Amino acid sequence: MVVINSEQRQLLHQFLLLDLAVRSLQQDYKTIEHLKMKTVYLPLLDSLLKDLRKDSFSLKRQLASQQIRVVGWHRINEYFSDIQVATAGNDEWLRYANQALKTEVEQLLFSHIKKPLT
C-alpha cells in the first residue's frame, strides 16, 4: 500500500489551491465580461489565469510523475469537502474545510496579483 508522504501532500495541497483558484476565476470571468470597464479587467484576469494555469499544470505533472492524481471532489456539506486521491494501487480521501480552502485561495490570488503581471 502506497501512502502519500508529507512532501507529496504539500504538492497536492498547492495543486488543489491552484485548481480552485482557476475554477473560481473562470466562473467570475463570465460576470466580468459584462462590466463597463471590462477592457481594463479582462487583460489582468487573462494574465492571472495564464500564470495560475501554468503553475497548476506544472504541479499536476509533478504529481503524475509520482503516480498521484485527484480523482474527484465530493462536497460533504456546507462546511467540508472530501478529495479523492489516487496513488499507485491505493485511493485516499482527504477532508478539507471549505472556508479554509476559500481563505487560502484568496491569499494565493493576492500573492499572484502582487507579482508584476506579464
C-alpha positions as CSV (number, residue, x, y, z in Angstrom):
1,M,0.0,0.0,0.0
2,V,1.3,3.4,-1.0
3,V,0.7,6.4,1.3
4,I,1.2,10.0,0.4
5,N,4.1,11.5,2.3
6,S,4.2,15.0,3.7
7,E,6.1,16.5,0.7
8,Q,3.6,14.9,-1.7
9,R,0.7,16.1,0.4
10,Q,2.1,19.7,0.3
11,L,2.4,19.5,-3.6
12,L,-1.2,18.1,-3.7
13,H,-2.5,20.9,-1.5
14,Q,-0.8,23.5,-3.7
15,F,-2.3,21.9,-6.8
16,L,-5.8,21.9,-5.2
17,L,-5.5,25.6,-4.3
18,L,-4.4,26.5,-7.8
19,D,-7.2,24.4,-9.3
20,L,-9.8,26.1,-7.2
21,A,-8.3,29.5,-8.0
22,V,-8.5,28.8,-11.7
23,R,-12.1,27.5,-11.5
24,S,-13.2,30.4,-9.4
25,L,-11.7,33.0,-11.8
26,Q,-13.2,31.2,-14.8
27,Q,-16.6,31.4,-13.2
28,D,-16.1,35.1,-12.3
29,Y,-14.8,35.8,-15.9
30,K,-18.3,35.5,-17.2
31,T,-19.5,38.2,-14.9
32,I,-16.6,40.5,-15.6
33,E,-17.3,40.2,-19.3
34,H,-20.5,42.2,-18.7
35,L,-18.9,45.1,-16.8
36,K,-18.5,48.5,-18.3
37,M,-14.7,48.5,-17.6
38,K,-14.2,45.0,-18.9
39,T,-11.4,46.3,-21.2
40,V,-9.4,47.1,-18.0
41,Y,-10.2,44.0,-16.0
42,L,-10.1,41.2,-18.7
43,P,-6.4,41.6,-19.7
44,L,-5.5,41.5,-16.0
45,L,-7.7,38.4,-15.4
46,D,-6.3,36.7,-18.6
47,S,-2.7,37.2,-17.4
48,L,-3.5,35.9,-13.9
49,L,-5.3,32.9,-15.3
50,K,-2.4,32.1,-17.6
51,D,0.0,32.3,-14.7
52,L,-2.1,30.1,-12.4
53,R,-2.8,27.5,-15.2
54,K,1.0,27.3,-15.9
55,D,1.7,26.6,-12.2
56,S,-1.2,24.2,-11.9
57,F,-0.1,22.2,-15.0
58,S,3.5,22.1,-13.6
59,L,2.3,20.7,-10.3
60,K,-0.1,18.2,-12.0
61,R,2.9,16.9,-14.0
62,Q,5.0,16.6,-10.8
63,L,2.2,14.7,-9.1
64,A,1.6,12.4,-12.2
65,S,5.3,11.5,-12.2
66,Q,4.8,10.2,-8.7
67,Q,1.6,8.4,-9.7
68,I,-0.7,10.7,-7.8
69,R,-3.8,12.3,-9.2
70,V,-7.0,13.9,-8.0
71,V,-10.0,11.7,-8.8
72,G,-12.8,13.8,-7.5
73,W,-14.2,16.4,-5.2
74,H,-17.1,15.5,-3.0
75,R,-18.9,18.2,-1.1
76,I,-20.0,16.7,2.3
77,N,-21.9,19.7,3.5
78,E,-21.5,23.5,3.5
79,Y,-18.5,23.1,5.8
80,F,-16.5,20.2,4.5
81,S,-15.4,18.5,1.2
82,D,-13.6,15.3,0.6
83,I,-10.9,15.0,-2.1
84,Q,-10.4,11.5,-3.6
85,V,-6.7,11.0,-4.5
86,A,-5.5,8.0,-6.5
87,T,-1.9,6.7,-5.8
88,A,-0.2,3.7,-7.2
89,G,-2.6,0.9,-6.0
90,N,-4.5,2.9,-3.4
91,D,-7.1,5.6,-3.1
92,E,-7.0,8.1,-0.2
93,W,-9.7,10.5,1.0
94,L,-8.6,13.9,2.3
95,R,-11.1,16.1,4.2
96,Y,-10.9,19.9,3.8
97,A,-12.8,22.7,5.5
98,N,-14.4,24.7,2.7
99,Q,-13.9,28.1,4.4
100,A,-10.2,27.3,5.0
101,L,-9.8,26.5,1.3
102,K,-11.5,29.7,0.3
103,T,-9.3,31.7,2.5
104,E,-6.1,30.0,1.2
105,V,-7.3,30.5,-2.4
106,E,-7.8,34.2,-1.7
107,Q,-4.3,34.5,-0.2
108,L,-2.9,32.7,-3.2
109,L,-4.6,35.1,-5.6
110,F,-3.5,38.1,-3.6
111,S,0.1,36.9,-3.7
112,H,-0.1,36.4,-7.5
113,I,-1.7,39.8,-8.0
114,K,1.1,41.5,-6.1
115,K,3.6,40.0,-8.6
116,P,4.0,42.0,-11.7
117,L,1.5,40.7,-14.3
118,T,3.1,39.9,-17.6
